[in-house]
């Protein structure tokens, strides 16, 4: 079993995420106050609703600041996989709050629409404020999205799209204000209802995405296929199976079984697994944790061997072999013993410096095989002459 982490600078990424989020929070505060005040003065429900939407951004900004601070802390004893689920949980809360806000806006706007209340012309200042708000929110969206992709934060990316939804809602509000300016006052209430739908849709999307992460939903099938093909392209990788992925706080965790040549050394097999990890992390930057299991033979679709009766381990093997081979000079002359557990058998390789009594390698192996015929778990048996293994 091998394990590999991708190191990344949590501190600098967290600071960058905090900086852009604080900038957005300041802009949201100014815009929210301005929209609500102007909306109340001119009697525009759509502008007031858009102001509430801007204040909801402050709530999300607070979630982002807290979640990126705690969610990007290094793994510890109680959280060996890190704290990424904090970001996921914050995203879930964020989606719930947005749906609640959307419901309030929709209720107020529809009540006003059905009551047929008179809506006065908002005036040029209200329209100008909507234009300024539109440009400001679009800038926040683009700046936040750039940082989110750079620090690989799904929560920050969600917050960016929330800003984009605010920009889109401002477009709708602008249409309503212009309509009210020219006498179509009902457009203002309709615009507020559309804003509510937009906010609710963003909240529902966040709820869905975060819930998928909480239940460890795998990456899309095409990405898993790319990972499998990339791993199988590594030299001496015979097959890759049981590839499992999940996402934690925007970072991907991978478990995979790698089939390698059955008689390579442990260190060589482990290095093959390390090379698979390197190539996968290079191709998939969000892949931060790789756990690989080395298999000497393809056991895909078979019962987990750990659930079945086990084979004798080295201490038992040597004890049983010594019982049947103790009188054989070739066994007493051994300098090394290799065991390979393959196909429910134990393949045995014995290394000797010199063969006793002028025996050939084949003759020595035949003699050992004859004496071990009652040991049903003995598989392929070979004798090698040389200095043995270091």
Number of C-alpha atoms within 10 A of each C-alpha: 12 16 15 16 13 13 8 10 9 16 12 11 20 20 14 16 21 20 15 20 25 16 14 24 21 13 18 26 17 14 24 24 16 19 26 22 15 18 20 13 12 17 18 27 27 32 36 25 31 30 27 21 27 29 20 23 25 21 15 27 25 18 21 26 22 15 25 26 20 17 24 21 16 14 13 10 7 8 11 9 14 18 22 23 21 19 28 27 21 23 29 22 17 28 26 17 18 27 22 14 19 27 16 15 26 22 14 16 23 15 12 18 21 10 9 12 12 11 21 16 20 24 14 12 11 22 19 12 17 25 16 12 27 21 12 17 25 19 17 23 22 15 16 26 24 15 20 22 12 12 21 18 25 21 26 31 20 25 28 28 19 25 27 21 21 27 25 18 27 30 18 23 32 24 18 27 31 20 18 21 19 13 13 15 23 19 21 31 30 21 27 31 28 20 29 28 18 20 28 23 17 22 25 17 14 26 21 15 17 26 16 15 19 17 10 15 14 18 17 9 9 9 13 16 13 14 21 20 13 15 24 18 13 15 11 14 18 17 19 23 18 14 16 16 19 19 24 22 26 22 16 19 21 23 17 24 21 28 24 23 15 15 15 13 10 10 9 13 24 20 13 21 28 18 15 24 25 16 15 20 20 10 12 14 12 17 21 21 18 23 18 21 18 21 20 18 16 16 15 14 8 7 9 9 10 7 7 8 7 9 13 14 11 13 8 11 17 13 12 15 16 14 11 17 19 13 10 15 13 24 22 13 15 19 16 16 17 15 18 16 19 14 12 13 16 22 18 18 16 20 23 21 15 16 20 15 8 9 13 13 15 12 12 20 19 15 14 20 18 10 13 18 11 10 12 10 17 18 18 15 16 18 23 20 15 13 13 15 9 4
